[in-house]
Amino acid sequence: MRTIAVLNQKGGVGKTTTVANVAGALAAAGQKVVVIDLDPQAHLTIHLGVEPQTLAAGVYEVLTQSADFDASLLLVRPNLWLLAADINLVGAETELVNVVGREIILREAMQASRDQFDFCLIDCPPSLSVLSLNALAAAQEVLIPLQPHFLALQGFGKLLQTVDLVNKRINPHLKVTGVLLCMHDTRASLSNEVRADIDRFLQSARGSNNAWSGAEILPTFIRRNIKLAEAPSYGQTIFEYDPTCNGAEDYGKVAKFLLGIDETPAPAPIAAAPEPPSESPAPAPPATPPIPIAAVNLPAPRCYSPVPIWSEPAANAPGPGL
């Protein structure tokens, strides 16, 4: 199982949105995916259509009461399982303060399930707490969503130092895979300047012994898209809410990056020299007209939410107030 912690100590940079939509894309591609909500606000749980108040067991019980990891999972979509969170997770750090080895509780709980899934994505809280340390101890990779603004860079170095410290003391397999730019605007010079600064910094670490020496800026970025903000209010991923929008296209590319699918177009083949015509050429068969895309009736996207929060939006109707 490839375990990726989606981490940034700054809130509002796109961690939950990234986990929910990348997991949805991977699951739709046939991968078995489990997502873990380590944020006490339970935004990932709500995003996937589960009401936190209805939970029998979740990540809080796994961390503090040694609940079984597999038994606590919810199947929320085909090929997609969720270890949900609720407000009780706020007290987990206090309850674990005197527990020996509190940083590796999640890793030990997941150990027996590593052969059952292809991917595990962990939505970390916006702080470098015991919950985040549990995610870093259980993961092999760190993906950092980053908004290309000056203030978002202030904690970037500290975040990399924390990952490097966990790599040296707790989890020697932990590496930073890359930086995903969210809410990116190519028309703004600031976004491009921040991207260039991050790229220069990561390039300077090549060949070093740091946990981020192999990190890169992902070749795709997430554009500003209001649909990404509307989808959670319906308990849906962007592929269920509006599969034709820019957000669906961008997160689909992120999933392909994680799967190692190269979207670089192949060079056009060199056309062979035409053969000389024969004395009596046979008449060419009539060409079959292609079927227009509009004539193909594709099934409408479905939401497999076990506990829907709101009904499906009416056509051309605005989203509900948050």
Phi and psi in degrees as a GROMACS rama.xvg file:
@    title "Ramachandran Plot"
@    xaxis  label "Phi"
@    yaxis  label "Psi"
@TYPE xy
-88.3574  113.065  ARG-2
-105.785  123.505  THR-3
-124.046  121.979  ILE-4
-91.6859  123.106  ALA-5
-95.447  108.258  VAL-6
-132.314  136.431  LEU-7
-166.059  130.466  ASN-8
-74.9691  -7.76897  GLN-9
-93.1173  136.514  LYS-10
-83.7458  159.014  GLY-11
75.3618  21.7331  GLY-12
-100.955  -5.78101  VAL-13
110.572  20.3203  GLY-14
-64.5458  -54.3796  LYS-15
-64.3024  -42.6807  THR-16
-60.3274  -40.4971  THR-17
-65.9975  -45.7593  THR-18
-63.1047  -47.3859  VAL-19
-62.7805  -44.6237  ALA-20
-82.4198  -35.7246  ASN-21
-66.7282  -40.8295  VAL-22
-62.406  -41.0105  ALA-23
-61.5504  -40.6859  GLY-24
-67.7966  -41.3949  ALA-25
-65.6727  -41.2795  LEU-26
-64.8801  -39.6464  ALA-27
-66.1217  -24.5548  ALA-28
-83.5775  2.56879  ALA-29
97.6738  2.01656  GLY-30
-81.8274  142.931  GLN-31
-86.4311  117.429  LYS-32
-124.957  137.12  VAL-33
-121.936  135.369  VAL-34
-117.076  143.431  VAL-35
-121.641  125.249  ILE-36
-97.0068  104.387  ASP-37
-101.024  10.0872  LEU-38
-96.2501  122.173  ASP-39
-58.2283  -20.3846  PRO-40
-71.7368  -14.5516  GLN-41
59.6105  32.1948  ALA-42
-67.4914  -36.7994  HIS-43
-65.11  -41.1555  LEU-44
-58.9103  -45.5613  THR-45
-67.9659  -39.7925  ILE-46
-57.599  -34.6224  HIS-47
-91.7953  10.8326  LEU-48
86.9218  19.65  GLY-49
-109.942  131.65  VAL-50
-84.2113  117.551  GLU-51
-56.7108  -31.6927  PRO-52
-68.5412  -13.896  GLN-53
-94.0427  1.81606  THR-54
-71.5252  136.494  LEU-55
-87.8636  -36.3118  ALA-56
-155.301  148.114  ALA-57
-153.905  -154.421  GLY-58
-67.3721  -29.2996  VAL-59
-62.7773  -45.3298  TYR-60
-66.9515  -33.9435  GLU-61
-66.3041  -40.2303  VAL-62
-78.815  -36.8035  LEU-63
-107.682  -19.9309  THR-64
-123.352  10.7905  GLN-65
56.761  35.5245  SER-66
-66.652  150.747  ALA-67
-67.2978  132.875  ASP-68
-63.7651  -51.6093  PHE-69
-62.2457  -40.9784  ASP-70
-69.1066  -19.0642  ALA-71
-91.1194  -4.73217  SER-72
-80.3577  147.377  LEU-73
-114.858  132.399  LEU-74
-83.7881  107.553  LEU-75
-104.082  -18.8361  VAL-76
-149.549  162.199  ARG-77
-57.1645  127.143  PRO-78
70.7568  10.6517  ASN-79
-129.895  120.072  LEU-80
-114.571  151.193  TRP-81
-128.79  130.248  LEU-82
-98.8083  103.044  LEU-83
-82.8053  164.996  ALA-84
-122.662  160.503  ALA-85
-145.614  -177.822  ASP-86
-65.6409  -19.8552  ILE-87
-61.9001  -20.6243  ASN-88
-65.1593  -16.8225  LEU-89
-59.804  -37.3339  VAL-90
-86.7379  -1.60944  GLY-91
-63.7671  -40.39  ALA-92
-63.6326  -39.9831  GLU-93
-67.2649  -40.002  THR-94
-69.4034  -25.8409  GLU-95
-95.9357  2.10259  LEU-96
-61.4009  -32.3968  VAL-97
-103.762  9.14793  ASN-98
-85.6568  128.122  VAL-99
-71.0347  132.242  VAL-100
72.1209  31.368  GLY-101
-65.7173  -20.7468  ARG-102
-75.0938  -16.5201  GLU-103
-116.317  16.9801  ILE-104
-62.9549  -45.3698  ILE-105
-65.3513  -41.0147  LEU-106
-60.8019  -42.6914  ARG-107
-68.7654  -36.0267  GLU-108
-66.3627  -33.1211  ALA-109
-83.8991  -11.3779  MET-110
-57.1642  -41.895  GLN-111
-74.6635  -10.3236  ALA-112
-106.289  4.36913  SER-113
-67.0473  -23.6529  ARG-114
-89.5602  -1.68556  ASP-115
-95.3237  -14.783  GLN-116
-129.298  157.154  PHE-117
-90.9778  -38.1229  ASP-118
-134.204  146.46  PHE-119
-130.723  122.671  CYS-120
-112.773  128.963  LEU-121
-112.905  121.211  ILE-122
-88.5871  108.815  ASP-123
-87.7487  154.66  CYS-124
-73.0264  160.311  PRO-125
-79.0692  55.5634  PRO-126
-165.227  157.558  SER-127
-95.7845  76.266  LEU-128
-110.944  -173.174  SER-129
-61.3212  -33.3973  VAL-130
-64.7067  -43.5505  LEU-131
-65.7268  -37.477  SER-132
-64.9062  -35.2581  LEU-133
-63.0984  -39.5477  ASN-134
-65.3045  -43.4368  ALA-135
-68.5459  -32.9007  LEU-136
-71.2687  -27.0298  ALA-137
-91.1328  -17.0003  ALA-138
-95.2329  161.147  ALA-139
-103.676  -20.4313  GLN-140
-134.667  153.699  GLU-141
-124.05  128.268  VAL-142
-112.189  126.517  LEU-143
-109.498  104.511  ILE-144
-72.8975  136.083  PRO-145
-142.527  130.205  LEU-146
-84.3655  127.961  GLN-147
-75.2347  65.4129  PRO-148
-124.523  159.648  HIS-149
-61.1712  -45.9462  PHE-150
-65.5581  -29.5434  LEU-151
-67.1099  -20.8468  ALA-152
-82.8501  -15.6568  LEU-153
-62.0148  -39.0513  GLN-154
-96.1293  4.81699  GLY-155
-65.1289  -44.5702  PHE-156
-64.1955  -41.7157  GLY-157
-62.8625  -38.2713  LYS-158
-62.8218  -43.8998  LEU-159
-65.7577  -35.8978  LEU-160
-65.3336  -38.3279  GLN-161
-64.1311  -44.2134  THR-162
-60.7936  -41.7397  VAL-163
-65.034  -37.1257  ASP-164
-66.9676  -42.6071  LEU-165
-63.7142  -38.2768  VAL-166
-60.5873  -38.77  ASN-167
-83.231  -26.7363  LYS-168
-111.443  -27.8832  ARG-169
-121.517  -44.7028  ILE-170
-136.407  91.5883  ASN-171
-67.6249  -10.9059  PRO-172
-89.3712  -3.45122  HIS-173
-78.52  128.343  LEU-174
-137.808  152.991  LYS-175
-86.9904  115.978  VAL-176
-72.6838  -47.0582  THR-177
178.192  -177.779  GLY-178
-116.851  128.466  VAL-179
-107.146  116.669  LEU-180
-80.9104  121.291  LEU-181
-111.194  155.383  CYS-182
53.0005  42.506  MET-183
-85.7839  138.187  HIS-184
-126.412  106.521  ASP-185
-67.5205  -17.0334  THR-186
-79.5124  -17.7029  ARG-187
-91.0897  130.7  ALA-188
-66.5775  -31.5122  SER-189
-62.0354  -43.1573  LEU-190
-59.9497  -43.0329  SER-191
-69.7351  -34.2527  ASN-192
-68.1412  -42.414  GLU-193
-64.3136  -41.9401  VAL-194
-59.9556  -42.8554  ARG-195
-65.5313  -39.2554  ALA-196
-63.4925  -44.5785  ASP-197
-64.0661  -40.9654  ILE-198
-63.2692  -42.295  ASP-199
-63.7199  -40.7583  ARG-200
-63.2446  -44.7692  PHE-201
-68.1279  -36.5096  LEU-202
-64.1778  -34.7749  GLN-203
-68.3071  -18.0634  SER-204
-90.4739  -2.83579  ALA-205
-60.1081  133.437  ARG-206
84.3304  -4.41965  GLY-207
-84.2204  178.177  SER-208
-98.4255  17.6126  ASN-209
-80.3447  159.082  ASN-210
-70.2087  -14.6609  ALA-211
-108.311  16.5809  TRP-212
-64.288  -24.8839  SER-213
-104.382  9.6971  GLY-214
-73.1557  155.048  ALA-215
-147.848  159.041  GLU-216
-76.7212  127.708  ILE-217
-57.261  140.845  LEU-218
-67.0104  -7.70403  PRO-219
-120.229  162.382  THR-220
-139.645  165.349  PHE-221
-100.277  116.635  ILE-222
-77.6289  157.44  ARG-223
-62.2591  129.5  ARG-224
-153.6  118.047  ASN-225
-64.8097  -25.0016  ILE-226
-63.2437  -32.3066  LYS-227
-65.5287  -30.5126  LEU-228
-80.8846  -26.2565  ALA-229
-81.5382  -33.2548  GLU-230
-57.3725  -41.6189  ALA-231
-60.8909  -28.5819  PRO-232
-69.0208  -15.4756  SER-233
-105.372  6.28461  TYR-234
65.1089  34.1477  GLY-235
-127.326  152.823  GLN-236
-77.0986  167.87  THR-237
-66.1345  -25.2184  ILE-238
-75.4272  -21.3988  PHE-239
-90.3738  -35.6836  GLU-240
-77.0465  -48.4423  TYR-241
-154.973  86.8321  ASP-242
-70.3516  -4.59191  PRO-243
-102.55  -1.35274  THR-244
-82.368  171.44  CYS-245
-63.0092  -35.6081  ASN-246
-62.3004  -40.5937  GLY-247
-65.6723  -40.0827  ALA-248
-64.1061  -42.9286  GLU-249
-68.1005  -45.5315  ASP-250
-72.0631  -26.4362  TYR-251
-62.6421  -37.505  GLY-252
-69.0045  -35.8918  LYS-253
-63.1076  -42.9104  VAL-254
-62.1139  -40.6507  ALA-255
-64.8869  -35.9365  LYS-256
-61.5008  -44.6973  PHE-257
-66.471  -30.2798  LEU-258
-83.1226  -4.59631  LEU-259
76.624  23.594  GLY-260
-89.0474  120.031  ILE-261
-89.7018  121.769  ASP-262
-95.143  9.07853  GLU-263
-66.5051  125.06  THR-264
-64.8708  138.81  PRO-265
-73.8339  148.52  ALA-266
-64.0326  145.394  PRO-267
-65.8529  137.055  ALA-268
-67.0018  148.422  PRO-269
-74.9679  126.298  ILE-270
-69.1912  138.047  ALA-271
-75.406  152.525  ALA-272
-65.1757  135.934  ALA-273
-67.6676  142.018  PRO-274
-75.963  148.183  GLU-275
-65.1595  142.121  PRO-276
-67.3073  146.036  PRO-277
-79.5024  173.299  SER-278
-64.7134  -38.2107  GLU-279
-130.059  82.6965  SER-280
-65.6562  140.573  PRO-281
-73.5003  142.973  ALA-282
-64.7532  140.411  PRO-283
-71.8654  140.871  ALA-284
-65.7365  150.48  PRO-285
-62.8494  136.879  PRO-286
-73.2599  138.551  ALA-287
-86.8428  119.888  THR-288
-64.6468  139.73  PRO-289
-67.6738  153.711  PRO-290
-80.7119  123.295  ILE-291
-64.9574  145.651  PRO-292
-60.9895  -35.3506  ILE-293
-64.3628  -21.7745  ALA-294
-82.9932  -9.99154  ALA-295
-88.011  121.905  VAL-296
-86.863  97.0816  ASN-297
-83.9096  144.102  LEU-298
-67.7038  142.685  PRO-299
-69.6525  146.075  ALA-300
-62.3032  144.22  PRO-301
-116.092  151.046  ARG-302
-105.429  124.658  CYS-303
-100.352  28.1803  TYR-304
-63.1027  127.346  SER-305
-67.6075  -32.5813  PRO-306
-131.305  88.4102  VAL-307
-63.9651  141.813  PRO-308
-88.6827  -45.4604  ILE-309
-129.007  161.235  TRP-310
-72.9166  169.443  SER-311
-60.9359  140.348  GLU-312
-68.8548  140.814  PRO-313
-70.989  158.785  ALA-314
-62.4827  132.487  ALA-315
61.1266  21.2027  ASN-316
-98.779  141.673  ALA-317
-69.9506  158.595  PRO-318
-67.913  160.047  GLY-319
-69.6573  157.766  PRO-320
-68.6252  142.675  GLY-321
